[in-house]
Amino acid sequence: MSDKQVQEETAAIAAVLAGDADAYALLVQRYSGPLYRYLLRMLGRPDETEDAVQEAFLRAYLSLASYDSSYRFSTWLFRIATNLTLNRIKAEQRVVSLEMLQEGAEDAPREFADRRDDCRPELQAERRELCAAVRECLELLPPAYRTVVTLRHVADLSYDEIADSIGLPVNTVRSRLHRGRERLGECLQERLPEEDRR
């Protein structure tokens, strides 16, 4: 993130805290897409994901006075979203299904999807098969591994940002990410044709 973007966010947060609720729109616009894509992979259903995104932004807005500016706003927001999502998963006691692997899921609402899947027609069949295999393997990961894998590879957070977002030491994040990738690899070895593993 550039210094200019950090300054814009700092100014927006200060304006909201001073009573200008409209200033929050900058933060919503900036993080709606990344947050939607991350939560879609955690929850698996677009309608439920939209609700979770709105709830995360609302919780962040209502708690903005407690925001610690020594952290990036995005890290704080993703922590709120992660906690809400894990609570939903536990409460529903259901298997989490991930809709898409590639960033910019095609069924994402326009206001959330600022990056589209770049599947070209000639690659769609192969990628569809790969996406389905990865989706199935991600579904089999325990939530602890699924969370760090999606924060790293979907939300593109650094190890430190992931640690801040889920409240764990960086070494634990590294360990879970390593194990999660190993499990994904093992699962894909079983599901993909030999030529697709290369």
Residue pairs with C-beta under 8 A, 6 or more apart in sequence:
1 72
1 74
5 30
6 72
8 26
9 26
9 27
9 30
9 73
10 69
11 23
12 23
12 24
12 26
12 27
13 23
13 27
13 64
13 67
13 69
13 73
15 23
16 23
16 24
16 61
16 64
17 64
17 65
24 61
27 57
27 60
27 73
27 77
28 57
31 73
31 74
31 77
32 53
32 57
32 111
32 112
33 108
33 112
33 113
33 114
33 115
34 74
34 155
34 156
35 53
35 56
35 57
35 77
35 78
35 81
35 155
36 49
36 50
36 53
36 108
36 109
36 112
36 113
37 103
37 104
37 105
37 108
37 112
37 113
37 154
37 155
38 78
38 81
38 150
38 151
38 154
38 155
39 49
39 52
39 53
39 56
39 81
39 85
40 46
40 49
40 98
40 99
40 100
40 105
40 108
41 98
41 99
41 100
41 101
41 138
41 146
41 150
41 154
42 82
42 85
42 89
42 96
42 98
42 146
42 147
42 150
43 49
43 52
43 85
43 88
43 89
43 96
44 96
44 97
44 98
44 99
45 97
45 99
46 99
46 105
46 107
46 108
46 109
48 88
50 109
50 112
52 81
52 84
52 85
52 88
53 81
53 112
55 84
56 77
56 80
56 81
56 84
57 77
59 80
59 84
60 67
60 76
60 77
60 80
63 80
67 73
67 76
68 76
71 164
72 161
74 157
74 161
75 157
75 161
75 164
75 165
76 164
78 151
78 155
78 157
78 161
78 165
79 164
79 165
79 166
79 167
82 147
82 151
82 165
82 166
86 143
86 147
89 96
89 143
95 139
96 139
96 143
96 146
97 135
97 139
98 135
98 138
98 139
98 146
99 105
99 107
99 135
100 106
100 107
100 117
100 131
100 135
101 130
101 131
101 134
101 135
101 138
102 117
102 118
102 119
102 127
102 131
103 115
103 117
103 154
104 113
104 114
104 115
104 116
104 117
105 113
105 117
106 116
106 117
119 127
119 128
126 196
129 192
129 196
130 192
130 196
133 188
133 191
133 192
134 184
134 188
136 187
136 191
137 183
137 184
137 187
137 188
137 191
138 146
138 149
138 150
138 184
140 183
140 187
141 149
141 180
141 183
141 184
144 176
145 176
145 177
145 179
145 180
145 183
146 180
147 166
148 162
148 166
148 173
148 176
148 177
148 180
149 177
149 180
149 181
149 184
151 157
151 161
151 162
151 165
151 166
152 159
152 162
152 177
157 165
159 170
159 173
159 174
159 177
160 170
162 173
162 177
163 169
163 170
163 172
163 173
166 173
168 176
188 197
189 197
